């Protein structure tokens, strides 16, 4: 199984602070059935894309080396969680932030707001040939109050990724109810852990799958899980579903 959104790299953002915790997260992920993890550290400083990518790639190589030394079999894939910022279009090489060199790019809205330029931002990514994946919309306060905001973004060509912790209630009742409404309305395309540690926000998947099977059935649950492979392979989702 693939975890498409995970803060697995140490000392990169608000994820693990040490290599040791990153390794523990990988071990937890394997127990949860995850063998491929996309490293999606926060990208917020548009003036530092080159240094961000260099640091990310170095840390992925270091983590893979450590896992190999310990005999732990897991793959770590390049990615980023890109904060919505119109200044992004002033820099070159935005596509380098996409997941595994594909045309799919993980984007993040602010938790408490829905910027007026949200549609324009996502549309301009599409003009560049990229397909936006909106990270955890069920945790956005505006979308919680009005899920129709997400419907329009999906209708305009964006995808939606729901956190496993939102589905299990880790982030509270409001996010859980919103996640269920999004899933029932078939506005969600991917689930991922958005793990930040080996503690409360660990890379957990099993309990989420149990809840999803109850909410939407095994066939739809499997589709949400399998979409990650199509994304990393840069396939057209319409031809895979």
C-alpha positions in Angstrom: 0.0 0.0 0.0 1.1 3.6 -0.7 0.9 6.5 1.7 0.7 9.5 -0.7 1.0 12.2 2.0 3.5 11.7 4.9 5.9 14.0 6.8 8.5 11.2 7.1 11.8 13.2 6.8 13.5 14.3 9.9 14.3 17.9 10.7 12.6 19.2 7.6 9.3 20.7 8.9 7.0 19.9 11.8 7.5 16.2 11.3 10.0 14.0 13.1 13.1 15.7 14.5 15.4 12.8 14.3 16.4 10.0 11.9 15.5 7.5 14.7 11.9 8.6 14.8 11.7 8.6 11.0 12.8 4.9 11.1 10.2 4.2 13.8 7.5 5.8 11.6 8.5 3.5 8.7 8.3 0.5 10.9 4.8 1.5 12.1 3.8 2.1 8.5 4.9 -1.4 7.5 2.8 -2.9 10.3 -0.1 -0.9 8.9 0.4 -2.4 5.5 2.2 0.6 3.9 5.4 -0.2 2.0 5.8 3.0 -0.1 5.8 6.4 1.5 5.7 9.7 -0.4 7.8 12.3 1.5 5.7 15.4 1.4 7.4 17.9 3.7 5.8 21.4 3.8 6.9 23.7 1.0 6.2 27.3 2.1 9.2 29.4 1.1 8.9 30.1 -2.6 12.3 31.8 -2.6 14.0 28.6 -1.5 12.8 25.9 -3.9 16.3 24.8 -4.9 17.5 24.5 -1.3 14.3 22.8 -0.3 14.6 20.2 -3.1 18.3 19.6 -2.4 17.6 19.1 1.3 14.6 16.8 0.6 16.6 14.6 -1.8 19.5 14.4 0.6 17.3 13.4 3.5 15.4 10.8 1.3 18.8 9.2 0.3 19.9 9.2 3.9 16.7 7.6 5.2 16.8 5.0 2.4 20.4 4.2 3.3 19.6 3.8 7.0 16.6 1.6 6.2 18.8 -0.6 4.0 21.5 -0.9 6.8 18.8 -2.0 9.2 17.3 -4.5 6.7 14.0 -2.6 6.6 12.3 -2.9 3.2 10.3 0.2 2.3 10.4 2.8 -0.5 10.5 6.5 0.1 9.3 8.6 -2.9 9.9 12.3 -3.7 7.0 14.7 -3.1 6.0 18.0 -1.4 3.0 19.6 0.3 2.8 23.0 -1.4 1.2 25.8 0.4 -1.2 27.9 -1.7 0.6 31.1 -2.6 0.3 33.0 -5.9 3.9 33.9 -5.6 4.7 30.3 -6.6 4.1 31.2 -10.2 7.0 33.7 -10.1 9.6 30.9 -9.8 10.8 28.3 -12.3 10.5 24.6 -12.0 7.3 24.3 -10.1 6.8 20.8 -11.6 9.8 19.6 -9.5 7.4 19.8 -6.5 5.1 17.2 -8.0 4.7 13.7 -6.7 7.3 11.2 -8.0 8.0 13.3 -11.1 4.4 13.0 -12.2 1.9 15.8 -13.1 0.1 15.4 -9.8 1.0 18.0 -7.2 -0.2 18.1 -3.5 -1.4 21.5 -2.4 -2.5 22.8 1.0 -5.1 25.4 1.9 -4.8 27.3 5.1 -6.7 25.6 7.9 -8.9 28.6 8.9 -9.5 30.3 5.6 -10.4 29.8 1.9 -8.5 32.5 0.0 -10.2 34.4 -2.7 -7.5 33.3 -5.1 -8.0 29.6 -4.5 -9.7 28.8 -7.8 -7.2 30.9 -9.7 -4.2 29.2 -8.0 -5.5 25.7 -8.8 -6.4 26.7 -12.4 -2.9 28.2 -13.1 -1.4 24.9 -11.9 -3.6 23.1 -14.4 -2.5 25.5 -17.2 1.1 24.3 -16.4 0.0 20.8 -17.1 -0.3 19.9 -13.4 -3.2 18.2 -11.6 -3.7 19.7 -8.1 -4.5 17.3 -5.2 -6.0 19.3 -2.3 -4.7 18.0 1.0 -7.2 17.3 3.8 -10.0 19.6 2.7 -12.1 18.1 5.5 -9.9 20.0 8.0 -10.4 23.4 6.4 -12.8 25.5 8.6 -14.6 27.0 5.6 -15.1 23.7 3.8 -16.4 22.1 7.1 -19.1 24.8 7.1 -19.8 24.6 3.4 -18.6 21.4 1.6 -19.9 22.9 -1.7 -16.7 24.9 -1.8 -14.8 21.7 -2.3 -17.4 20.5 -4.9 -16.6 23.4 -7.1 -12.8 22.8 -6.9 -13.3 19.2 -7.8 -15.6 20.1 -10.6 -12.9 22.4 -12.0 -10.4 19.5 -12.1 -8.7 19.2 -8.7 -8.6 16.0 -6.7 -9.2 15.7 -3.0 -7.1 13.7 -0.4 -8.7 12.8 2.9 -6.6 12.1 6.0 -7.0 8.7 7.6 -7.1 10.4 11.0 -10.0 12.5 10.0 -12.0 9.4 9.1 -11.3 7.7 12.4 -12.1 10.9 14.4 -8.5 11.8 15.4 -9.1 15.4 14.4 -12.5 15.8 16.0 -16.1 15.3 15.2 -16.4 18.3 12.8 -13.6 17.0 10.5 -14.9 13.4 10.7 -18.4 14.5 9.7 -17.1 16.6 6.9 -14.9 13.7 5.7 -17.9 11.4 5.7 -20.0 13.9 3.7 -17.1 14.3 1.1 -16.7 10.6 0.8 -20.4 9.9 0.5 -20.7 12.6 -2.2 -17.8 10.9 -4.1 -15.7 14.1 -3.9 -12.7 12.3 -2.5 -10.1 10.5 -4.6 -7.3 9.5 -2.2 -6.7 8.7 1.4 -3.4 9.2 3.1 -2.1 9.4 6.7 -0.5 12.9 6.7 1.6 11.4 9.5 3.9 13.7 11.4 5.4 11.4 14.1 5.3 8.0 15.6 3.0 9.1 18.3 -0.5 10.6 18.0 -0.1 11.4 14.3 1.5 8.1 13.3 1.2 6.6 9.8 -2.0 4.6 10.6 -4.2 3.0 7.9 -5.9 -0.1 9.3 -8.5 1.5 11.5 -9.4 3.9 8.7 -10.0 1.2 6.2 -12.4 -0.5 8.7 -14.4 2.7 9.0 -14.4 3.3 5.3 -15.7 -0.2 4.6 -18.6 0.5 6.8 -19.2 4.0 5.3 -18.9 3.3 1.6 -18.2 -0.4 1.1 -15.1 -2.3 0.2 -15.2 -1.6 -3.6 -15.1 2.2 -3.1 -12.5 1.9 -0.3 -10.2 -0.2 -2.5 -10.5 2.5 -5.2 -9.4 5.2 -2.8 -6.4 3.1 -1.7 -5.4 2.1 -5.3 -5.6 5.6 -6.7 -2.2 6.4 -5.1 -0.5 3.9 -7.4 -2.0 5.4 -10.5 -0.9 8.9 -9.4 2.7 7.8 -8.8 2.7 6.1 -12.2 1.4 9.4 -13.7 -1.6 7.6 -15.2 -4.9 9.2 -16.1 -7.3 8.4 -13.2 -10.3 8.3 -15.5 -8.8 5.3 -17.4 -8.0 3.5 -14.1 -11.5 3.8 -12.5 
